[in-house]
Amino acid sequence: MKFSLPMTTAALLLSACGAAQAETITLVDGDVINAPITASDDTSITINHPTLGELTIPRLKVASIHDDADALAEARAAQEEAEAAEALAAERAADDGIFGTGLLQGWTRRISLGINGAEGNSRNTNIRANFNAGYEDDEDRWAFDMLYRVSRASGATTENRFQAELTKDWLMPGEDYFYWANAKFEWDDFEVWDNRISGFVGIGYQFIDNDTWDVRGRAGVGGNQTNGGGTNEFTAEAFLGVEVDYAISDKQSVAFTNYLYPSLEDGGEFRNITTLGWQIEIDQDKGMSLELGVANEHDSAAPAGFKKNDFTYYIALVWDF
C-alpha cells in the first residue's frame, strides 16, 4: 500500500518549503545548520542564519548540503498523489452504476461494438459485441468480460458464440506477488461441444507497474468441463499466462495477453489463447475510442473437421461509461 500525505499536510509542507528556501548543512563534526546559502565558491559558503546572522564556513568543514528543493519535490509529489486519490474517490462516490441502477458501482465499464473477420471454423464477417468491467483497490482486483460473436451468410448462421469470464486477484499490499482465481463459461453452436466451463486458481507476479507499462504473469492449475455434443468430459490443465499493457501516449495504448493451457492428462496436448488490441482515443469527454485487434485460439486436440487455429481480426467502436 502506498503511503500518501493528506492534502492539507502536503500543501502546508509545500508552502513552508517555498517560503524558507533553506538548505540543511551538515558539518564534519556532526553539527547541522538550517539556513539559506547567500554565496558560495570553491573554498567556502556564506549563510544567513536567523540567529547568528551572516556566517562564512570553510568548505573543508562541510560534510554535505541538502537542498530544500528535494523536500519541495517530495512534497509536491505527495500532494499530486493525494489529489489523484481524492479525485478517484470522488468519482467513485458520484458513480451511480450502470445506467443509474447501482450495478457495478465504482467499476470501470466499457462496451464495444464492431465487426471481425475469421479464418478458422467459420470464414465470414461477424458482428462482435463486447462488455468489460474492472475494479481495483489496494487489496482486490476484479476483471469481468463478456463477448458475443454472430455471423450469417446466405440466410444461414455460420457462427454463434458467447463467453463470459470473471477473474479475481487478491493483492498483497507492498508485495509484487498476488493470488488469483478465474471462472469462464463458453457456448458455441459450431464446436464439437455445446458449452465449456473452466476454472483455475494460482499465483501471479507483477513484473512492472508504472505509467507506461503494466506487466504481470500468472501460473496455476484447474481444468475444463465440456458438455453436449457427445463430449461430456473433464480435462485437468495447468495454466501459464502473461498480460501486458503499454501506454504509447495519452491517446493510444496496446494490450497483449497470452494464456497457455497444457493438458495434465494427455502429454503434448494444449490450448493457447492469444489476443492483441490497439486502442486509439477519439473523444475523451464522451469516452469514445477505436480499437483494432487480432485474436487466435489454438487447440492441439481439435477433432477431425475442425481447424486447430481459430484466428480472428476485428475493428470496434468502444464506449467507456
Legacy VTK file of the C-alpha trace (Angstrom):
# vtk DataFile Version 3.0
C-alpha trace
ASCII
DATASET POLYDATA
POINTS 321 float
0.000 0.000 0.000
1.425 3.341 -0.941
1.714 5.980 1.770
0.452 9.435 0.896
0.291 12.656 2.860
-3.109 14.250 3.450
-3.650 17.085 1.003
-3.620 19.745 3.732
-0.341 18.452 5.165
1.283 18.308 1.741
0.079 21.816 0.936
1.496 23.187 4.207
4.827 21.498 3.547
4.921 22.953 0.053
4.205 26.396 1.441
6.864 26.082 4.129
9.485 24.845 1.708
8.694 27.577 -0.759
8.874 30.298 1.866
12.080 29.233 3.619
14.228 28.137 0.681
16.805 26.977 3.228
19.489 24.321 2.957
20.359 21.669 5.508
24.129 21.897 6.038
25.817 19.022 7.868
29.310 19.760 9.230
32.097 17.197 9.521
31.777 17.287 13.335
28.128 16.250 13.065
26.527 19.644 13.696
23.568 20.538 11.463
22.699 24.076 10.381
19.486 25.072 8.623
19.913 28.366 6.805
19.789 29.769 3.266
23.120 29.990 1.417
23.730 33.518 0.178
27.097 32.920 -1.522
29.489 30.080 -2.261
32.780 29.308 -4.020
35.339 26.514 -4.075
36.720 27.365 -0.621
33.727 28.481 1.461
29.980 29.067 1.722
28.191 32.049 3.260
24.891 31.601 5.059
22.360 33.954 6.610
21.416 32.307 9.905
18.249 33.655 11.581
20.020 33.787 14.991
23.760 34.015 14.309
23.483 36.301 11.308
25.825 36.050 8.322
28.459 33.350 8.647
31.192 32.094 6.335
32.026 28.388 6.652
35.104 26.795 5.050
34.261 24.043 2.599
36.605 21.683 4.444
34.248 21.781 7.452
31.139 20.936 5.379
30.206 17.257 5.076
27.040 17.655 2.967
24.442 20.140 1.824
20.831 19.073 1.299
18.840 21.493 -0.848
15.236 22.075 0.180
14.342 21.663 -3.471
14.442 17.915 -2.785
11.933 18.259 0.033
9.835 20.538 -2.135
9.774 17.955 -4.934
8.837 15.188 -2.487
6.052 17.317 -1.034
4.750 18.199 -4.488
4.711 14.502 -5.499
2.860 13.641 -2.286
0.311 16.361 -2.952
-0.251 15.171 -6.531
-0.734 11.599 -5.298
-3.204 12.770 -2.662
-5.108 14.833 -5.222
-5.324 11.862 -7.593
-6.592 9.592 -4.799
-9.153 12.202 -3.751
-10.321 12.659 -7.351
-10.733 8.886 -7.772
-12.667 8.651 -4.506
-14.931 11.496 -5.593
-15.504 9.883 -8.994
-16.454 6.581 -7.407
-18.728 8.302 -4.897
-20.528 10.125 -7.724
-20.888 6.942 -9.799
-24.417 5.523 -9.691
-23.626 2.327 -11.577
-24.792 1.077 -14.971
-27.497 3.447 -16.234
-28.225 4.549 -12.666
-29.028 1.040 -11.402
-26.168 0.887 -8.885
-24.826 -2.256 -10.597
-21.002 -2.324 -10.783
-20.815 0.992 -8.931
-17.227 2.226 -8.725
-16.069 -0.095 -11.529
-14.619 0.924 -14.886
-17.077 -0.150 -17.599
-16.709 -0.472 -21.348
-18.895 -1.547 -24.264
-17.572 -2.173 -27.765
-19.411 -2.977 -30.971
-17.751 -3.854 -34.241
-17.055 -6.414 -36.916
-14.374 -9.023 -37.316
-13.229 -11.435 -39.983
-12.410 -15.029 -39.147
-10.062 -17.674 -40.509
-10.961 -20.758 -38.546
-14.040 -22.933 -38.260
-16.054 -20.112 -39.920
-14.977 -17.770 -42.731
-17.412 -14.873 -42.645
-17.641 -11.302 -41.451
-19.021 -11.370 -37.910
-20.800 -8.927 -35.658
-18.889 -8.547 -32.428
-20.245 -7.183 -29.117
-18.062 -6.955 -26.026
-18.575 -5.763 -22.439
-15.715 -5.279 -19.940
-15.723 -4.131 -16.342
-12.937 -3.810 -13.797
-12.278 -2.714 -10.249
-9.074 -2.307 -8.237
-8.102 -1.059 -4.806
-5.153 -1.822 -2.521
-6.296 -5.384 -1.772
-8.565 -6.548 -4.589
-8.653 -6.521 -8.376
-11.625 -7.739 -10.414
-11.984 -8.189 -14.182
-15.213 -9.222 -15.908
-15.580 -9.813 -19.651
-18.443 -10.853 -21.941
-18.055 -11.441 -25.686
-20.685 -12.365 -28.277
-19.959 -13.102 -31.950
-22.539 -13.960 -34.563
-22.480 -14.260 -38.363
-24.958 -15.065 -41.094
-24.264 -15.807 -44.747
-26.856 -16.534 -47.418
-29.574 -16.697 -44.786
-27.742 -19.247 -42.668
-25.989 -18.727 -39.354
-22.315 -19.566 -39.712
-21.137 -18.536 -36.244
-22.906 -18.139 -32.927
-20.633 -17.872 -29.908
-20.849 -16.415 -26.396
-18.408 -16.369 -23.499
-18.305 -14.793 -20.032
-15.244 -14.663 -17.781
-14.551 -13.426 -14.257
-11.089 -13.052 -12.675
-10.410 -12.102 -9.057
-6.939 -11.116 -7.796
-6.083 -10.958 -4.115
-3.348 -8.304 -3.865
-0.703 -8.246 -1.148
-0.018 -4.578 -0.196
3.689 -3.843 -0.529
4.354 -7.107 -2.405
4.680 -7.889 -6.111
3.018 -11.298 -5.923
-0.725 -11.953 -5.684
-3.193 -14.849 -5.674
-5.933 -15.264 -8.251
-8.937 -17.310 -9.336
-10.710 -17.441 -12.687
-14.018 -18.857 -13.945
-15.157 -18.958 -17.586
-18.263 -20.098 -19.457
-18.280 -20.675 -23.241
-21.177 -21.556 -25.536
-20.639 -22.254 -29.239
-23.019 -23.691 -31.844
-20.110 -24.658 -34.083
-17.912 -26.619 -31.700
-17.942 -30.336 -31.050
-19.294 -29.481 -27.586
-22.304 -27.265 -26.716
-20.705 -25.453 -23.786
-17.499 -25.491 -21.800
-16.983 -24.423 -18.180
-13.466 -23.856 -16.845
-11.912 -22.747 -13.571
-8.367 -22.073 -12.391
-6.546 -20.865 -9.274
-2.932 -19.847 -8.846
-0.317 -17.251 -8.031
0.701 -14.187 -10.026
3.588 -11.727 -10.080
3.628 -8.035 -11.014
6.821 -7.567 -13.032
6.328 -3.878 -13.986
3.740 -1.334 -12.896
4.273 2.287 -13.911
2.628 4.979 -16.042
3.837 3.336 -19.267
3.995 -0.419 -18.644
1.810 -2.863 -16.747
3.264 -6.374 -16.989
2.149 -9.331 -14.898
2.397 -13.103 -15.103
0.191 -15.922 -13.802
0.615 -19.627 -13.108
-1.952 -22.068 -11.814
-3.920 -25.294 -12.143
-7.522 -26.164 -12.895
-9.422 -27.634 -15.791
-12.427 -27.510 -18.079
-15.678 -29.440 -18.323
-17.259 -29.838 -21.772
-20.969 -30.604 -22.076
-23.135 -31.642 -25.017
-22.267 -32.961 -28.454
-21.232 -36.312 -27.021
-18.125 -34.852 -25.332
-19.132 -34.712 -21.685
-15.718 -34.867 -20.048
-13.411 -33.073 -17.634
-9.830 -32.227 -18.596
-7.286 -31.228 -15.961
-4.981 -28.463 -17.157
-2.134 -26.276 -15.955
-2.127 -22.550 -16.667
0.637 -20.120 -17.693
-0.249 -16.568 -18.666
1.223 -13.148 -19.365
-0.628 -9.814 -19.574
0.964 -6.647 -20.950
-0.498 -3.137 -21.198
1.607 -0.461 -22.896
0.600 3.223 -22.914
2.023 4.591 -26.166
0.712 8.066 -25.332
-2.204 9.726 -23.568
-4.425 8.741 -26.504
-3.083 5.353 -27.591
-2.455 2.056 -25.836
-1.730 -1.570 -26.692
-2.867 -4.631 -24.720
-1.449 -8.140 -25.189
-2.350 -11.406 -23.454
-1.228 -14.989 -23.940
-2.721 -17.875 -21.966
-1.333 -21.403 -22.288
-3.325 -24.412 -21.018
-1.177 -27.579 -21.105
-3.165 -30.766 -20.518
-2.249 -32.639 -17.343
-3.768 -35.838 -18.734
-2.570 -36.094 -22.343
1.099 -35.292 -22.754
1.802 -32.791 -25.516
-1.819 -31.618 -25.851
-2.576 -27.984 -25.054
-4.776 -24.972 -25.717
-3.375 -21.463 -26.267
-5.275 -18.174 -26.478
-3.531 -15.007 -27.721
-5.015 -11.507 -28.045
-3.537 -8.195 -29.207
-5.501 -4.934 -29.237
-4.610 -1.362 -30.194
-6.880 1.358 -28.805
-6.994 4.937 -30.116
-8.919 7.635 -28.243
-11.431 9.557 -30.374
-13.311 11.720 -27.860
-12.127 11.852 -24.248
-15.195 13.703 -22.927
-17.556 11.093 -24.358
-15.272 8.161 -23.599
-15.160 7.085 -27.236
-12.283 5.090 -28.740
-11.474 2.967 -31.760
-9.976 -0.466 -31.232
-8.246 -2.744 -33.726
-7.160 -6.200 -32.733
-6.396 -9.815 -33.516
-7.019 -12.994 -31.559
-6.122 -16.631 -32.044
-7.258 -19.725 -30.188
-5.230 -22.896 -30.766
-6.408 -26.342 -29.712
-3.914 -29.107 -30.459
-6.603 -31.726 -29.737
-9.200 -30.326 -32.159
-11.215 -33.211 -33.685
-11.245 -34.049 -37.398
-13.085 -31.430 -39.437
-12.161 -28.610 -37.068
-9.093 -26.447 -37.568
-6.618 -26.264 -34.738
-6.416 -22.442 -35.032
-9.386 -20.083 -34.856
-7.929 -16.724 -35.913
-9.985 -13.516 -35.899
-9.279 -9.848 -36.567
-11.612 -7.017 -35.676
-12.339 -3.299 -35.582
-14.708 -1.892 -32.983
-16.062 1.345 -31.566
-15.518 1.490 -27.796
-17.531 3.468 -25.249
-16.287 3.917 -21.663
-19.165 4.802 -19.337
LINES 1 322
321 0 1 2 3 4 5 6 7 8 9 10 11 12 13 14 15 16 17 18 19 20 21 22 23 24 25 26 27 28 29 30 31 32 33 34 35 36 37 38 39 40 41 42 43 44 45 46 47 48 49 50 51 52 53 54 55 56 57 58 59 60 61 62 63 64 65 66 67 68 69 70 71 72 73 74 75 76 77 78 79 80 81 82 83 84 85 86 87 88 89 90 91 92 93 94 95 96 97 98 99 100 101 102 103 104 105 106 107 108 109 110 111 112 113 114 115 116 117 118 119 120 121 122 123 124 125 126 127 128 129 130 131 132 133 134 135 136 137 138 139 140 141 142 143 144 145 146 147 148 149 150 151 152 153 154 155 156 157 158 159 160 161 162 163 164 165 166 167 168 169 170 171 172 173 174 175 176 177 178 179 180 181 182 183 184 185 186 187 188 189 190 191 192 193 194 195 196 197 198 199 200 201 202 203 204 205 206 207 208 209 210 211 212 213 214 215 216 217 218 219 220 221 222 223 224 225 226 227 228 229 230 231 232 233 234 235 236 237 238 239 240 241 242 243 244 245 246 247 248 249 250 251 252 253 254 255 256 257 258 259 260 261 262 263 264 265 266 267 268 269 270 271 272 273 274 275 276 277 278 279 280 281 282 283 284 285 286 287 288 289 290 291 292 293 294 295 296 297 298 299 300 301 302 303 304 305 306 307 308 309 310 311 312 313 314 315 316 317 318 319 320
